[in-house]
Amino acid sequence: MGASEAALPISSGAFAPQFRTNLRSKFSSICCVKSSNDRQYGCMQQNGVRILKSYFRNRVIRNVDGLFEEEKQRTRSESLRCKCSQAENIRGAFLEDGSRRLVNGLANDPNLQRQHLKYEKGNLLSDDGLTAATSNVFGANSSEDEAWSLLRASMVYYCGNPVGTIAANDPSDSNTLNYDQVFIRDFIPSGIAFLLKGDYEIVRNFILHTLQLQSWEKTMDCHSPGQGLMPASFKVRTVPLDGDEDATEEVLDPDFGEAAIGRVAPVDSGLWWIILLRAYGKSSGDTSVQERIDVQTGIKMILKLCLADGFDMFPTLLVTDGSCMIDRRMGIHGHPLEIQALFYSALLCAREMLAPEEASADLIRALNNRLVAMSFHIREYYWIDMKKLNEIYRYKTEEYSFDAVNKFNIYPDQIPPWLVKWMPNRGGYLIGNLQPAHMDFRFFSLGNLWAVISSLATTDQSHAILDFIEAKWSDLVAGMPLKICYPALEGEEWRIITGSDPKNTPWSYHNGGSWPTLLWQLTVASIKMKRPDIAENAIKVAERRIATDKWPEYYDTKGARFIGKQARLFQTWSIAGYLVAKLLIANPNAANILVNVEDAELVNAFSFALTANPRRKRMRKGPKQTFII
């Protein structure tokens, strides 16, 4: 069979008898080997050589090309096969055309001759067979050149196609833990970097393959979370093929939090997925992906999970500790700002992408209602500046009435002494969390920056947040942008809130550590508010040492002077965050793929909420509508 014939898509006219691989139940996987009686197509290794074959199959379930034929129950012990379009191996691809020829290290199909880099056993290996140690990447003559080489070296391939980037590519550390997996949140800056470079394939593959993993059966201790949950990460594993001791197959093995430290489900994964999906469509111009039935279903499943009714009186999303970037116990349980900003942005992105159909009318109505309620709630109750701080200082407590000023019964004594000294006269920010009788006054960078990007903060508040960052530059940027939160928990407070976490010691990791990956979000926020000089100054600070320090995951100490004590080197999202920042400064208009512009309807609804009479009589609510998704 010739090369061109081998790469042909599945014919819809002929199907061979069904074949199902019986993988071990421990693999919640997608398998890329498919087989029939005498014809195969997929990525399979025999004696270390990967072979490209063709196959016909009579059942496709939400596959990569959006085919729906016959849907069966999906369990953790049943593999969902992908429809491979190519097979690529770092040593080359053989074609079964009778000669088993290897041409220039690649199959002689022009569609397969692409420039890929792959990481293998601590080395970078290019398609021409040249290798170089990770610490000396091809003699790169600039930080950007080195960063691009490292980013491409971190790419993960499944069935010969790029599907993501691993979390860290540190050849000096033999204990990889889960840093060799593709994390949803970690891939976002990588995906944005590829989009800005015009490399859309890896982002498209990532979006569709993670979508396939969304509906997998997820169970821990006999309990399953709601449908629509996206995995925290996934790993491409090579496992033996049943019935053939010389053959192996690749499977995608997702982790929904059941293997994570603390066993916390990733709330932010689905929100980031929606944000990246919109960015892909706006950057590539390819809206066919978001219009697909399976993608539309995936969006609705995430929204259904997030908009589900509960006991909460607030419009904000209630989550447990460790369910976002701060994935360890740090006292952010409740309604953390980071989740609310991402949730708000995802709602706006989803509203843009949902197909205008009658079946989605109730969902869109519920979505709009939540957007209005959230914007009012966050802007009104999370905002803090010197004026608001003085108001809280004079709060009356134990107010039982419908027109109470201190609605959440916040005690003035909660105002920490450090905040009184730290708050500048100019600028302000959104606090980290709000619950009954509790305000978390810490400054969380990601939540504030994404509130600016998503227009969750008003225009005045957005400028004030950037004013605040400039005023507190020595604390928030210091020797490396950007503090994940400020200040750090110390002493008895650290012991009680973190449980004496040895990784989250004061001014380390999530407890006041400095994370270079946040540079790209600072850049987007600065560009949106037409203040790119803030980002340019931060980039200059980062460039002084980030490449020399081998792209660490995070920095320790109050001034970010030390590389983190447990930080991985060659951390992919540190690399990608720097690249995105540089690309956006060079082309500010490209930031529009991430920015949400507030529409007039939300502005009018917010103004009405502010001017409404708080003493109005409460009306009896009518029958509650059921939102059909």
C-alpha positions in Angstrom: 0.0 0.0 0.0 1.4 3.4 -1.0 2.0 6.2 1.4 -0.8 8.4 0.1 -3.2 5.5 0.3 -2.2 4.7 3.9 -3.0 8.2 5.0 -6.5 8.3 3.6 -9.3 9.0 6.1 -11.8 6.3 7.1 -14.2 5.4 4.3 -17.8 5.6 5.3 -19.0 3.0 2.9 -17.3 -0.2 4.2 -16.9 -1.4 7.7 -15.1 -4.4 9.1 -16.2 -6.4 12.1 -15.9 -4.6 15.4 -12.8 -5.1 17.5 -12.4 -3.9 21.1 -9.2 -3.8 23.0 -9.7 -5.0 26.6 -7.4 -2.7 28.5 -6.8 -3.0 32.3 -9.4 -1.2 34.3 -6.7 1.0 35.8 -6.4 2.9 32.5 -9.1 5.5 32.0 -7.7 5.9 28.5 -8.1 6.7 24.9 -6.4 4.2 22.8 -4.9 4.9 19.3 -4.6 1.3 18.1 -7.6 0.0 16.1 -7.8 -3.3 14.5 -10.1 -5.4 12.4 -9.7 -8.9 11.0 -7.0 -8.2 8.5 -6.7 -4.4 8.2 -5.3 -1.9 10.8 -4.8 1.8 11.1 -3.2 3.4 14.1 0.0 3.9 16.0 1.4 0.6 17.1 4.9 -0.5 17.9 6.3 -3.8 16.9 9.9 -4.6 18.0 10.4 -0.9 18.6 9.3 0.2 15.2 6.1 2.2 14.7 4.0 1.2 11.7 1.3 3.1 9.8 -1.6 1.0 8.6 -5.1 1.5 7.6 -8.3 0.1 9.0 -12.1 0.2 8.8 -14.2 0.3 11.9 -18.0 0.3 12.5 -18.3 2.3 15.6 -17.0 5.8 16.4 -17.8 7.6 19.6 -17.2 11.4 19.7 -14.0 10.8 17.8 -11.5 13.5 16.7 -13.3 14.3 13.5 -16.7 14.6 15.1 -18.3 11.4 13.8 -21.3 10.1 15.7 -22.5 6.6 14.8 -23.3 4.4 17.7 -22.7 5.4 21.3 -22.0 2.8 23.9 -21.5 3.1 27.6 -18.0 4.3 28.4 -16.3 3.0 31.4 -12.8 3.2 32.8 -12.0 -0.3 31.4 -13.0 0.5 27.8 -10.8 2.4 25.5 -12.1 5.2 23.2 -10.2 4.9 20.0 -9.0 7.9 18.1 -8.8 8.1 14.3 -5.1 8.6 13.6 -4.1 10.6 10.6 -0.4 9.9 10.7 2.3 7.9 12.6 5.5 9.6 13.5 8.5 8.3 15.4 11.5 10.2 16.5 13.6 7.7 14.5 11.3 7.7 11.5 8.1 6.3 10.2 8.0 3.1 8.1 5.4 2.6 5.5 4.1 -0.8 4.6 4.5 -0.5 0.9 6.4 -3.7 0.5 9.9 -2.1 0.8 9.6 -0.8 4.4 11.7 2.2 3.3 12.8 5.0 5.6 13.4 8.2 3.8 15.4 11.0 5.5 14.1 9.9 8.9 10.5 10.5 8.0 7.8 8.8 5.9 7.9 10.0 2.3 4.4 11.3 2.6 4.7 15.1 2.3 2.0 15.5 5.0 4.2 13.7 7.5 7.3 15.8 6.8 6.9 18.4 9.5 9.3 20.2 11.7 8.9 18.6 15.2 11.1 18.4 18.2 10.8 15.8 20.8 12.2 15.2 24.2 13.7 11.8 24.8 15.8 10.7 27.7 17.0 14.2 28.7 18.0 15.2 25.1 16.4 17.3 22.5 16.2 15.4 19.2 15.2 17.1 16.0 13.9 15.4 12.9 17.3 15.4 11.3 18.7 13.3 14.1 20.8 16.0 15.8 20.8 16.1 19.5 21.7 18.6 22.1 21.7 18.7 25.9 18.8 20.6 27.3 21.2 23.0 29.1 22.7 24.1 25.8 19.8 24.2 23.4 21.2 24.3 19.9 23.5 27.1 20.8 20.5 29.5 21.1 21.7 33.1 20.9 18.8 34.7 22.8 16.3 34.0 25.5 13.5 33.8 23.0 15.3 31.3 20.7 16.1 29.2 23.7 12.6 29.4 25.0 11.1 28.3 21.7 13.5 25.3 21.5 12.6 24.3 25.0 8.8 24.7 24.4 8.9 22.6 21.3 11.0 20.0 23.1 8.3 19.7 25.7 5.6 18.7 23.2 3.8 15.4 23.8 2.7 13.3 20.8 -0.2 10.9 20.6 -0.6 8.8 17.4 2.2 11.0 15.9 0.2 14.2 16.5 1.1 16.9 19.0 -1.5 17.0 21.8 0.1 19.2 24.5 3.2 20.0 26.5 4.5 18.4 29.6 4.6 20.4 32.8 8.4 20.4 33.2 11.3 19.1 31.1 14.1 19.0 33.7 16.7 16.3 32.8 18.6 16.8 36.0 15.6 15.5 38.1 15.0 11.8 38.0 11.9 12.0 40.2 9.3 13.3 37.7 6.2 12.8 39.9 3.4 14.1 37.7 5.5 16.8 35.9 5.7 14.5 32.8 1.9 14.9 32.3 0.0 17.4 30.2 -1.9 19.7 32.6 -4.9 21.6 31.4 -4.1 24.8 33.2 -0.3 24.5 32.4 -0.9 24.1 28.7 -2.9 27.4 28.4 0.2 29.7 28.0 1.8 27.1 25.7 -1.4 27.0 23.6 -1.5 30.8 23.4 2.1 30.9 22.4 1.5 28.4 19.6 -1.6 30.3 18.5 0.3 33.6 18.3 2.9 31.8 16.2 0.3 30.5 13.8 0.8 26.8 14.9 -2.9 25.8 15.3 -2.6 22.1 15.0 -1.4 21.3 18.6 -4.1 23.5 20.1 -6.9 21.9 18.0 -5.7 18.4 19.0 -5.5 19.4 22.6 -9.0 20.8 22.6 -10.5 17.8 21.0 -8.6 15.1 22.9 -9.3 16.6 26.3 -13.0 16.9 25.2 -13.0 13.1 24.6 -11.7 12.6 28.2 -14.5 14.8 29.7 -17.2 12.2 29.7 -15.2 9.4 31.2 -16.5 7.7 34.2 -14.8 9.1 37.3 -15.0 7.4 40.6 -13.2 7.7 43.9 -14.3 5.7 46.9 -17.5 4.7 45.2 -18.4 8.4 44.5 -18.5 10.1 41.1 -18.5 13.8 40.5 -20.8 15.6 38.2 -20.7 15.2 34.4 -18.8 17.8 32.5 -15.7 17.7 34.8 -12.5 18.2 32.8 -9.4 16.3 33.9 -6.5 18.0 35.7 -4.0 16.3 33.5 -3.4 13.4 31.2 -0.5 11.2 30.2 0.3 9.3 27.1 1.2 5.8 28.1 2.5 2.9 26.1 1.0 -0.4 27.1 1.3 -4.0 25.7 -1.3 -4.9 23.1 -3.4 -7.9 24.3 -2.7 -11.0 22.2 0.6 -9.8 20.8 3.7 -9.8 23.0 5.7 -7.8 20.5 3.2 -5.0 20.0 2.3 -2.0 22.1 -0.3 0.7 21.9 -0.6 4.3 23.2 -3.4 5.3 25.5 -4.4 8.6 27.1 -4.6 8.2 30.8 -6.4 11.2 32.5 -6.3 12.2 36.2 -9.5 14.0 37.4 -8.0 14.5 40.9 -8.3 11.0 42.1 -4.5 10.6 42.0 -3.7 14.3 42.9 -2.3 15.4 46.3 -5.3 16.0 48.5 -7.7 14.3 45.9 -9.2 17.6 44.8 -11.1 17.9 41.6 -9.8 20.7 39.2 -12.6 23.3 39.0 -10.6 25.6 36.8 -9.8 23.0 34.0 -13.1 23.3 32.3 -13.1 27.1 32.6 -9.6 27.3 31.0 -10.7 24.9 28.3 -13.6 27.2 27.2 -11.3 30.2 27.3 -8.7 28.4 25.1 -11.4 27.2 22.7 -12.5 30.8 22.1 -8.9 32.0 21.7 -8.4 29.2 19.1 -11.4 30.3 17.0 -10.5 34.0 17.2 -6.8 33.4 16.4 -7.1 30.8 13.6 -10.4 32.0 12.1 -11.5 28.3 12.3 -14.9 28.4 14.0 -15.8 24.9 12.7 -14.3 23.4 15.9 -16.6 25.3 18.3 -19.6 24.6 16.0 -19.2 20.9 16.2 -21.9 19.0 18.0 -19.6 17.3 20.4 -17.9 20.6 21.3 -21.2 22.3 21.8 -22.2 19.5 24.1 -19.0 19.8 26.0 -19.5 23.5 26.6 -23.0 22.8 27.8 -21.9 20.1 30.2 -19.3 22.4 31.8 -22.0 25.2 32.1 -24.5 22.7 33.6 -22.0 21.7 36.2 -21.1 25.3 37.1 -24.6 26.7 37.0 -26.2 23.9 39.0 -28.4 24.9 41.9 -27.1 24.5 45.4 -27.6 25.9 48.9 -25.4 28.9 48.3 -27.0 32.4 48.5 -24.2 34.0 46.5 -23.8 34.0 42.6 -20.2 33.2 43.0 -18.9 29.6 42.5 -18.4 27.7 45.8 -15.3 25.5 45.7 -13.0 23.6 48.0 -9.4 24.4 48.9 -6.8 23.5 46.2 -9.2 23.4 43.2 -7.2 25.9 41.0 -3.6 27.0 40.4 -3.2 27.1 44.2 -3.7 23.3 44.4 -2.7 22.8 48.0 -4.3 23.9 51.3 -4.0 27.7 51.5 -7.2 28.8 53.0 -8.9 29.7 49.7 -12.0 27.4 50.1 -15.3 29.2 49.6 -15.5 31.8 46.8 -11.9 32.5 45.8 -11.4 35.3 43.4 -9.3 33.3 40.9 -12.2 30.9 40.3 -14.7 33.7 40.0 -12.7 35.6 37.4 -12.2 32.5 35.3 -15.8 31.5 35.7 -17.0 35.0 34.6 -14.6 34.9 31.6 -15.7 31.4 30.6 -19.4 32.4 30.8 -18.7 35.3 28.4 -16.7 33.1 26.1 -19.4 30.3 26.1 -22.1 32.9 25.3 -20.2 33.9 22.2 -19.7 30.3 21.0 -23.1 28.6 21.9 -25.1 28.0 18.7 -28.3 30.1 18.6 -30.9 27.4 18.9 -34.1 27.0 20.8 -32.7 24.2 23.0 -30.1 26.6 24.4 -32.4 29.5 25.1 -33.0 28.7 28.7 -29.3 28.0 29.3 -28.3 31.4 27.8 -30.9 33.1 29.9 -29.5 31.5 33.0 -26.0 32.4 31.9 -26.9 36.1 31.4 -28.6 36.2 34.8 -25.5 34.8 36.5 -23.2 37.3 34.7 -25.2 40.2 35.9 -25.4 38.9 39.5 -21.7 38.1 39.6 -20.5 41.4 38.2 -22.5 43.3 40.8 -21.4 41.0 43.6 -17.7 41.1 42.9 -17.5 44.8 42.0 -19.5 45.8 45.1 -18.3 43.4 47.8 -14.8 42.3 46.8 -13.4 45.7 46.1 -11.0 47.3 48.6 -9.2 50.6 48.5 -8.4 53.2 51.2 -11.9 54.6 51.1 -13.6 51.2 51.4 -11.1 50.1 54.1 -12.2 53.1 56.1 -15.8 52.2 55.6 -15.2 48.6 56.9 -13.3 50.1 59.8 -16.5 51.9 60.8 -18.9 49.0 60.1 -21.7 48.3 62.6 -22.2 44.6 63.2 -25.1 42.2 63.9 -27.4 44.1 61.5 -30.7 42.2 61.0 -32.5 43.9 58.2 -33.0 43.8 54.5 -31.1 47.1 54.0 -28.1 46.3 56.1 -24.8 48.0 55.1 -22.6 45.3 56.6 -24.4 42.5 54.8 -21.9 39.8 55.5 -21.4 40.8 59.2 -17.7 41.6 58.8 -16.1 42.6 62.1 -13.8 45.6 61.8 -11.2 43.9 64.0 -10.6 41.5 61.0 -8.7 44.3 59.3 -5.1 43.1 59.6 -2.4 45.5 60.7 -0.3 44.8 57.7 -3.1 46.0 55.4 -3.4 49.4 57.2 0.3 50.0 56.5 0.3 48.5 53.0 -2.7 50.1 51.4 -1.6 53.0 49.2 -3.6 56.2 48.8 -3.9 55.5 45.1 -5.1 52.2 43.7 -7.0 49.2 45.0 -7.7 45.6 44.3 -10.2 42.8 44.6 -9.8 40.8 47.8 -9.1 37.0 47.7 -12.3 35.7 49.2 -15.6 36.6 50.8 -17.8 34.5 53.1 -20.1 35.3 56.0 -18.1 37.1 58.7 -14.9 36.6 56.7 -12.9 38.7 54.2 -9.6 37.4 52.9 -7.6 40.6 52.4 -4.7 39.0 50.6 -3.8 40.2 47.1 -4.1 37.3 44.6 -2.4 38.2 41.3 -4.1 35.8 38.9 -7.6 36.6 40.1 -7.0 40.4 39.9 -5.4 40.2 36.5 -8.1 38.0 35.0 -10.7 40.3 36.5 -9.2 43.0 34.4 -8.9 40.8 31.3 -12.5 39.6 31.5 -14.0 42.9 32.4 -15.2 41.5 35.7 -13.7 44.7 37.2 -15.0 48.0 36.0 -12.8 50.2 33.9 -11.9 52.4 36.9 -11.3 49.4 39.1 -9.0 47.9 36.4 -6.9 51.0 36.2 -6.8 51.1 40.0 -5.5 47.4 40.1 -2.7 48.4 37.7 -2.0 51.5 39.8 -1.8 49.3 42.8 0.7 46.9 41.2 2.9 49.9 40.2 2.6 51.3 43.7 3.6 48.0 45.3 6.2 47.0 42.6 8.9 46.2 45.1 6.6 43.8 46.9 4.7 42.2 43.9 7.3 42.2 41.3 10.6 42.6 43.2 13.3 40.4 41.7 11.0 38.3 39.5 7.4 38.8 38.4 4.9 38.0 39.9 3.9 37.2 43.4 1.1 34.6 43.4 -0.3 36.2 46.6 0.7 38.8 49.1 1.5 38.6 52.0 2.6 35.1 53.0 1.0 33.2 55.8 3.5 33.0 58.7 3.7 31.7 62.2 0.6 30.3 63.9 -1.5 31.4 61.0 0.6 29.3 58.6 0.4 26.3 60.9 -3.4 26.4 61.2 -4.3 27.3 57.7 -1.8 25.2 55.7 -1.6 22.4 58.2 2.2 23.1 58.5 2.7 22.4 54.8 6.5 22.0 54.3 6.1 23.1 50.6 4.1 26.2 51.4 6.4 27.7 53.9 6.4 31.5 54.1 7.4 33.2 50.8 7.6 29.9 49.0 5.5 28.1 46.4 1.9 29.1 46.7 2.5 31.0 50.0 3.9 34.2 48.6 6.2 32.6 46.0 7.0 34.4 42.7 5.7 32.7 39.6 7.2 33.8 36.2 4.2 32.2 34.3 2.0 35.1 35.6 4.0 37.4 33.4 1.8 36.7 30.4 -1.4 37.5 32.3 0.1 40.8 33.5 0.9 41.6 29.9 -2.6 40.9 28.6 -4.1 43.1 31.4 -1.7 45.9 30.7 -2.3 45.9 27.0 -6.1 45.8 27.5 -5.9 49.0 29.6 -3.5 50.6 27.1 -0.6 50.6 29.7 1.9 48.2 28.1 4.8 49.9 29.8 3.9 48.0 33.0 4.4 44.7 31.2 7.5 45.9 29.4 9.1 46.8 32.8 8.2 43.4 34.2 9.6 41.6 31.2 12.9 43.5 31.7 13.0 42.3 35.3 12.4 38.7 34.2 15.0 38.8 31.4 17.8 39.6 33.8 17.9 36.1 35.2 15.1 33.7 34.1 17.1 32.0 31.3 20.3 32.0 33.3 18.4 30.3 36.2 17.1 27.7 33.7 13.4 28.7 33.7 12.4 27.8 37.2 8.8 27.0 38.2 8.8 29.6 41.0 11.1 31.7 43.2 11.3 32.0 47.0 11.9 34.7 49.6 10.0 38.0 49.9 12.2 39.6 47.2 12.2 36.6 44.9 16.0 36.3 45.3 16.2 32.5 45.4 15.1 29.8 43.0 12.4 27.9 44.7 13.7 25.1 47.0 11.5 22.5 45.3 11.1 24.3 42.0 11.5 22.3 38.8 13.8 23.8 36.2 12.8 24.2 32.6 9.2 24.6 33.7 7.1 24.7 30.6 4.6 27.4 31.6 7.4 29.6 32.8 8.9 29.3 29.3 5.6 29.8 27.6 4.5 32.7 29.8 7.6 34.6 28.8 7.1 33.9 25.1 3.5 35.0 25.2 4.5 38.2 26.9 7.1 39.0 24.3 4.8 38.1 21.4 2.0 40.3 22.8 4.2 43.3 23.4 5.4 42.9 19.7 1.8 42.7 18.5 -0.6 44.1 21.1 -3.7 43.6 18.9 -3.2 39.8 19.3 -4.4 40.2 23.0 -7.9 40.5 21.7 -8.2 36.7 21.5 -8.2 36.6 25.3 -9.9 39.9 26.3 -13.6 40.0 27.1 -15.2 43.4 26.4 -18.1 44.3 28.6 -21.3 44.7 26.7 -23.9 47.4 27.1 -26.5 45.0 28.6 -24.3 44.1 31.5 -23.5 47.7 32.1 -27.1 48.7 32.2 -28.1 45.8 34.4 -25.3 46.6 36.8 -26.3 50.3 37.0 -29.9 49.2 37.7 -28.7 47.0 40.6 -26.8 49.9 42.1 -29.7 52.3 41.9 -32.5 49.9 43.0 -34.2 50.7 46.3 -32.8 48.2 48.9 -36.0 48.7 51.0 -38.3 47.4 48.3 -40.7 44.7 49.4 -39.7 41.2 48.7 -41.9 39.6 46.0 -43.1 36.0 46.2 -41.2 34.1 43.5 -43.0 32.3 40.8 -42.5 28.7 39.9 -38.8 28.1 39.1 -38.0 27.4 35.5 -36.1 24.3 34.5 -33.1 25.1 32.3 -32.9 22.6 29.5 -29.3 21.9 28.4 
